Amino acid sequence: MTQIFAPDGNMIPVTIVAARPNVVLMQRTKKRDGYTAIQVGAGAQRPGKTKKTERGHFGDLGAFRNIREFRVAGGKSGTIAEDFPRGRAVDVTIFQEGDKVKVSGITKSKGFQGVVKRHGFHGAPATHGTKHAHREPGSIGGGTGRAGGKVSKGIPMAGRMGGARMTVQNLVVAKVDADSHLLALRGAVPGRRGTLLEIRGNIN
C-alpha cells in the first residue's frame, strides 16, 4: 500500500496492483455450456511444468500458470466471440478512474490462533482472582442446557485463522497506468504481497 494525492490535495490510501495482460483462451456460451463467460490465462508457466493437455489447450498462445473464468454479458456487439476472441489481450485499459470493482484473493494465513485474536474475545478480567486464564474462551455450553449436553455447532473457538478466499467489494479505481500495467485501488485488498487477485467489474 501507498498513497497518492488528488487534485484537490486530499491524500488517498491505495494498493498498487500489478495487472499484467490476460490472454483469452476460450469462450463459454449459453448454448453449449449453459452460461456465458470467458476463460483467460495469466502468468508465465515454469519450464517443464506444462501438461500435455494444457499445451494442446494453449496452442500457440503461450504457457500460462493461472487460468480463470469470468462471467460476462453479451458485450457491446452482443456476442462474446466478437468482443473477446481467442488470443485477445485483456489489460488494465478496460478500467477507468472512478470505476467500482470487487477484488477476490486468498487472505494471509495466520496458523492456529486463540479466540482473542481469531474472534475478538475480550478475555477474562486481569485481576480479581483470575490466574492463567486471561485469554481463555470461557464456557462453551454443554451441561444440561438447551444444547442437550453437547457443544453446539458454530461456537467460536480457537483454530486455524486466515488462508481463506475473501472478496472486497466497491473498491474504487484511483489510477490506471496502462504503460506499466498497474492499477491503484483505493483501500486494502486481500492477501500478502504476491497474492493472485481476481478483479471484476465492467469489462466491456
C-alpha positions in Angstrom: 0.0 0.0 0.0 1.0 3.6 -0.6 -0.7 6.9 -1.0 -1.4 9.3 -3.8 -2.8 12.8 -3.8 -6.0 14.0 -5.5 -6.0 17.3 -7.5 -7.7 18.9 -4.5 -4.8 17.9 -2.3 -6.5 15.1 -0.3 -4.5 12.1 0.4 -5.9 8.8 -0.9 -4.6 5.4 0.5 -4.2 2.9 -2.3 -2.9 -0.5 -3.1 -0.8 -0.9 -6.2 -1.7 -4.0 -8.1 0.4 -5.4 -11.0 -2.2 -6.3 -13.5 -0.4 -7.9 -16.4 -2.5 -8.6 -19.6 -4.6 -11.8 -19.5 -5.0 -13.7 -22.8 -8.4 -15.1 -23.8 -8.2 -18.8 -24.2 -11.8 -19.7 -25.0 -15.4 -18.6 -24.7 -18.2 -20.3 -22.7 -21.6 -19.9 -24.4 -25.1 -20.2 -23.2 -26.0 -22.7 -25.9 -23.0 -25.1 -25.3 -22.1 -24.6 -21.7 -25.2 -23.2 -20.1 -23.6 -19.9 -19.1 -21.7 -17.1 -20.7 -18.0 -16.5 -19.7 -14.5 -16.1 -21.0 -11.5 -18.2 -19.9 -8.3 -16.3 -19.6 -4.7 -17.3 -18.8 -2.2 -15.2 -16.9 1.4 -15.5 -15.6 4.2 -17.4 -17.3 4.3 -21.1 -16.5 7.5 -22.5 -15.1 9.6 -24.5 -17.7 8.7 -28.2 -17.8 5.5 -27.7 -15.7 3.0 -27.5 -18.6 1.0 -30.7 -19.1 0.4 -32.2 -22.5 -3.3 -31.5 -22.3 -2.5 -27.9 -21.3 -0.2 -27.5 -24.3 -2.9 -28.6 -26.6 -5.4 -26.2 -25.0 -3.0 -23.2 -25.0 -1.8 -23.8 -28.6 0.4 -21.1 -29.8 -0.8 -18.5 -27.2 2.0 -19.4 -24.7 2.1 -21.3 -21.4 0.1 -19.9 -18.5 0.4 -20.6 -14.8 -3.0 -19.4 -13.8 -6.4 -20.0 -15.6 -9.6 -18.3 -14.5 -13.1 -17.8 -15.9 -15.1 -14.6 -15.7 -18.8 -14.3 -16.3 -19.6 -11.7 -18.9 -22.7 -10.3 -20.6 -23.1 -10.3 -24.3 -20.8 -7.3 -24.8 -21.2 -4.3 -27.0 -21.8 -6.3 -30.1 -24.0 -8.8 -28.3 -21.6 -11.8 -28.7 -18.6 -12.6 -26.7 -17.0 -14.3 -29.7 -16.6 -10.9 -31.3 -15.8 -8.9 -28.2 -13.4 -11.4 -26.7 -11.9 -13.5 -29.4 -9.3 -16.2 -28.6 -5.9 -14.6 -28.3 -7.2 -11.1 -27.3 -5.1 -9.5 -24.5 -7.3 -8.1 -21.7 -5.3 -5.4 -19.9 -5.9 -2.6 -17.4 -7.4 -0.3 -20.1 -10.8 -2.0 -19.5 -10.9 0.0 -16.3 -11.2 3.8 -15.9 -10.6 6.0 -12.9 -13.7 6.1 -10.7 -14.8 2.6 -11.6 -16.0 0.4 -8.7 -14.6 -3.2 -8.7 -14.6 -6.2 -6.4 -11.4 -8.0 -5.6 -11.0 -11.6 -4.6 -8.0 -13.3 -3.2 -6.6 -15.7 -0.5 -6.1 -13.9 2.8 -2.9 -14.1 4.9 -2.6 -17.4 6.7 -2.0 -16.9 10.4 -1.9 -20.5 11.6 -3.6 -21.8 14.8 -4.8 -18.8 16.9 -6.8 -18.4 20.1 -10.2 -16.8 20.5 -8.9 -13.3 21.3 -7.1 -12.9 18.0 -9.4 -15.1 15.9 -12.8 -13.8 17.1 -12.0 -10.7 19.1 -12.9 -12.1 22.6 -12.1 -9.6 25.4 -10.6 -12.3 27.6 -11.1 -12.7 31.4 -10.5 -9.9 33.9 -6.9 -9.2 34.6 -7.4 -9.2 38.4 -10.0 -10.4 41.0 -8.5 -13.9 41.2 -8.0 -14.7 37.5 -5.0 -16.9 37.2 -3.6 -18.5 34.0 -6.9 -17.9 32.2 -6.7 -14.4 30.8 -7.1 -15.4 27.1 -9.3 -18.5 27.5 -12.7 -18.6 25.8 -14.7 -19.4 29.0 -17.9 -21.5 28.9 -18.6 -23.2 25.6 -22.0 -24.6 26.6 -22.7 -28.3 27.5 -24.1 -29.3 30.8 -27.9 -29.6 31.0 -28.7 -26.5 28.9 -30.6 -26.4 25.7 -27.6 -27.7 23.8 -28.6 -31.2 25.2 -25.3 -31.9 27.0 -23.1 -31.2 24.0 -21.3 -28.3 22.4 -23.5 -26.6 19.8 -22.3 -26.2 16.3 -20.8 -22.8 15.4 -19.4 -22.0 18.8 -16.4 -19.6 18.2 -13.3 -21.4 19.4 -9.6 -21.5 18.7 -8.5 -22.8 15.4 -6.7 -22.1 12.1 -7.1 -18.5 11.0 -6.8 -17.0 7.6 -5.9 -18.7 4.4 -9.4 -18.4 3.0 -10.9 -16.8 -0.1 -12.2 -13.3 0.6 -13.9 -10.7 -1.6 -13.8 -7.0 -1.0 -16.5 -5.1 -2.9 -16.9 -1.5 -4.0 -13.2 -0.6 -4.3 -12.7 2.5 -6.4 -10.0 2.6 -9.2 -8.0 5.6 -8.2 -5.5 5.5 -11.1 -4.7 3.4 -14.2 -1.2 3.1 -15.5 -1.5 1.4 -18.9 2.2 1.6 -19.8 3.4 -0.2 -16.6 0.2 -2.4 -16.3 -0.6 -1.1 -12.8 -3.8 -0.4 -11.0 -4.2 1.8 -8.0 -7.2 0.7 -5.9 -8.5 2.8 -3.1 -8.2 0.8 0.1 -6.8 -2.6 1.0 -7.1 -5.9 -0.8 -7.0 -9.5 0.5 -3.7 -11.4 0.9 0.0 -10.7 1.1 2.4 -9.3 -1.4 2.4 -11.6 -4.5 -1.1 -12.9 -3.9 -3.1 -13.7 -7.1 -6.1 -11.4 -7.3 -9.3 -11.5 -9.3 -10.5 -8.0 -10.2 -14.0 -7.9 -11.6 -16.0 -5.0 -12.8 -17.3 -3.6 -16.0 -15.1 -5.3 -18.6 -17.0 -4.3 -21.8 
